[in-house]
Amino acid sequence: MKNKAFIVSICLGLFLGGCNPNIDQQTVIPFTPVDVMLFTSDPLFIDLNFPGGSVYLNGGSRGIIVYRLDQDNFMAFDRHCTYEVSNPCGVIDVNANLLLEDYCCGSQFLITDGSVFEGPAQVPLHRYRTSFDGNTLRIFN
């Protein structure tokens, strides 16, 4: 009976000790509803007319970066850096090497999928869903 109580107390201690409610608060950006429609033929979005082009949009938590991956596929990421999300300086930009970078903390992310290329960030960028019908791009969550 002593062994059973000991094992239960160890398991309970590991379970409760490993539960840190602040972890998610430090890496998860605030939820912001997004449902944007844009026409790639619009001169404002001319950079999206070819693979490798990108534009910045208003919306999301701190703005949205849209990148044309290939003829039919687009990537859309929130510009809110996932490192120390409460820091107002943490905004993502496209750098000269086509990496997404937060110049405040130095984190870099791959533009093709939002994954961390170089820290201190450890969590990928928030990615929005996209659909494209050949002319109209929809960005949404």
N, C-alpha and C positions, 0 to 999 in steps of 0.2 A: 504494500500500500504506500509506503514511503517513496519507493521508486516511481510509482505512478504519479504521485503528487509532484515529485521533483521534475519529472519529464514534462508534465503539464505546465509547471511554472516556467521552465526553460522555453517551451514553445510559445507560451503567452508573452514572455519577455521579448523574445525575438520578433514576434508579430507586432506587438505594440511599440517596441523600440525602433523597428524599421519603418514605422508609419509616420512620416513627417509631412504634415499638411502644407508646409511652406515650399516644398520642392516644386509642386505644380505651379504655385503662384510665382515662382522665380523664372520659369521657362515658358509659360503658356501666355500667348498674347490675348488681350481681351477679344471676346467674340463680337464681331461687327457684321451685320447682314450685308451681303454683297449680291447684287444682280444687275450687271452692267451689260448693255448691248452696244457694240460699236461696229461701224462699217469700215472695212479695211480700205475701201475706195475713197474714204474721206481724206482730204489733204492733211488733216491733223494727225493721221495715223499712217502716213506714207512709209515710215520706217518699218511698218509691219507687212509691207508688200513683198518682202523677200526673206528667206530663211536667214537667221542671224540678226534680224532687226529687233529693236526693243523700243518701248515707250513707257512713260510714267503716266499713271492715271490717279485722279482723286478717288477716294473711297478706302474701304478697309479700315484698319486701325491707324496706320500712318502713311497710307498711300499704297498703290499697287504697281508692280513692275510686270509688264507683259513682254514676253520674248517669243519670237516665232522660231520654233525648233526645226520644222521642215515645212513642206508645202501645205500639209493638212493639220499640223499639230502646233499648239501654242502652250506655253507655260505661263502661269500667273501666280505671283507671290506677293504676300503682304510685305511692305517695306519695314515693318517693325522687327528689329533684331531680337532674337530669342535669348540673348545673353543679357542678364539684368534688365528684364522687360520694363521695370519701373523707371529706368534712366531715360529721360526725354531726348537725350542725344543719340540714342540708338536707332538710326535710320539707314536703310540699305540703299546703295547706289550701284550702278554698273561701272566697274573700273575698266581701265585700258586693256586688261587681259581677258575681258568678258567673264570675269568673276563678279559675284554680288558681294559687296563689301560694306561693312559698318566701319567708317573711318574713326568713330569714337572709341570702340574697343579693339578694333583690328581684326575682328572675325571675318572670314571669307566663306562664301557658299558657292556651290556649282550652279551655274545658270540653267543647266539642263534638267536638274531635279531638285534643287534647293538644299541638297545635303551639305553638311559642314565640310569645307575643304581645309580650313585652318581655324583653330580656336582663338579665344577662349570659349566661344559658344560650343555647346555639345548637342544641341537640338536643332534639327533642320528648320528652315523657314516654313511659315504657314503657307500652304499651297491651296489656291482656289481651283475649282473645277472649271473646265472650259469646253465649249462645243463650237464647231465652225461648220457653216454650210456652203463655204466657197466665197462668201461675201460678208456675212454677218458673224461676228465673234461674240459669243456670250460668255461672261465670266460670272461665276456664282458659287455660293457655298451651300 
